[in-house]
């Protein structure tokens, strides 16, 4: 089954100092089927990796290797969020517009949301969105 992963669901695998079990399972699920992400996913992943480089958590080579591996996965980019839906969800659940974009996409596509972000998990639960859990 396809899923909607946010950046928090997969990025831990890029850093040696984080527990990456959840990320590994999300990546395996994505490889077995597909993941759909909003356009901002591309920017969030790269920004997180750059911040990691600046904080000496990863190197330029590790960033390049992670991005190369990520590029091999079947990600579909959703370019058309429903603006009113994103803003409504952000207001209703006290989310950033960025997090609300993932929730709106999961609602619109009726797919599970993969995240480790606590606020987003609470919002997804309140909105009736299935949150992808470790097996």
C-alpha positions in Angstrom: 0.0 0.0 0.0 1.3 3.5 -0.8 1.9 5.9 2.0 2.5 9.6 2.7 5.9 10.0 4.5 7.0 13.3 5.9 10.6 14.1 6.2 10.8 13.0 9.8 9.8 9.5 8.7 12.9 8.9 6.7 15.6 11.4 7.5 17.0 9.5 10.6 18.6 7.0 8.3 20.9 9.8 7.0 22.4 10.3 10.5 24.5 7.8 12.4 23.5 9.2 15.8 19.8 8.5 15.4 17.6 5.4 15.7 16.6 4.6 12.2 14.3 1.5 12.6 11.2 3.5 11.7 12.9 5.1 8.7 14.2 1.8 7.5 10.7 0.3 7.5 9.2 3.3 5.8 11.8 3.1 3.1 11.2 -0.6 2.7 7.4 0.0 2.4 8.1 2.7 -0.1 10.4 0.5 -2.2 7.7 -2.3 -2.1 5.0 0.1 -3.4 5.1 3.8 -3.6 5.2 7.0 -1.6 3.4 10.3 -2.4 4.8 13.5 -1.1 4.1 17.2 -1.5 6.6 19.3 -3.4 8.1 20.7 -0.2 9.4 17.3 0.7 12.3 17.8 -1.8 13.3 21.0 0.0 12.8 19.8 3.5 15.0 16.7 3.0 17.8 18.8 1.5 17.6 21.5 4.1 17.7 18.9 6.9 20.8 17.3 5.4 22.5 20.7 5.0 21.8 21.6 8.6 23.2 18.2 9.5 26.4 19.0 7.6 26.7 22.3 9.4 26.4 20.6 12.7 28.9 18.0 11.7 26.3 15.2 11.9 27.0 14.1 8.3 29.3 14.9 5.5 28.9 16.1 2.0 29.6 12.6 0.7 27.0 11.1 3.1 24.4 13.7 1.9 25.1 12.7 -1.7 24.9 9.0 -1.0 21.6 9.4 0.9 20.1 11.5 -1.9 21.2 9.0 -4.5 19.6 6.2 -2.6 16.4 8.3 -2.1 16.3 9.0 -5.9 16.0 5.3 -6.5 12.7 5.0 -4.6 9.3 5.3 -6.2 8.2 8.7 -5.0 5.4 10.5 -6.6 5.4 14.3 -6.2 2.0 15.8 -5.6 2.1 19.4 -7.0 -1.5 20.4 -6.3 -2.3 20.7 -2.6 -5.8 22.1 -1.8 -4.8 25.5 -0.3 -8.0 25.9 1.7 -7.6 22.4 3.1 -4.0 23.0 4.1 -4.8 26.3 5.9 -7.9 24.8 7.6 -5.9 21.9 8.9 -3.1 24.1 10.1 -5.5 26.3 12.0 -7.6 23.6 13.4 -4.7 21.5 14.6 -2.1 24.2 15.4 0.2 22.8 12.7 2.7 24.6 10.4 1.5 24.9 6.9 4.3 22.5 6.0 3.0 19.7 8.3 -0.6 20.5 7.3 0.4 19.9 3.6 1.3 16.2 4.5 -2.0 15.8 6.5 -4.0 17.3 3.7 -2.4 14.9 1.2 -3.0 11.9 3.3 -6.7 12.9 3.7 -7.1 13.6 0.0 -5.5 10.4 -1.1 -6.9 8.3 1.8 -3.5 6.9 2.5 -1.6 6.4 5.8 0.7 9.1 7.0 4.3 8.1 8.1 5.7 10.5 10.6 7.4 10.6 14.0 6.4 14.2 14.5 4.2 14.2 17.7 2.0 17.2 16.8 1.4 15.7 13.3 0.5 12.3 14.8 -2.0 14.0 17.2 -3.5 16.0 14.3 -3.7 12.9 12.1 -5.4 10.9 14.8 -7.9 13.7 15.4 -8.5 14.0 11.6 -9.1 10.2 11.2 -5.9 9.6 9.2 -4.2 6.3 9.7 -0.7 6.8 11.1 1.9 4.3 9.8 3.4 2.4 12.7 6.4 0.1 13.2 5.6 -3.5 12.6 
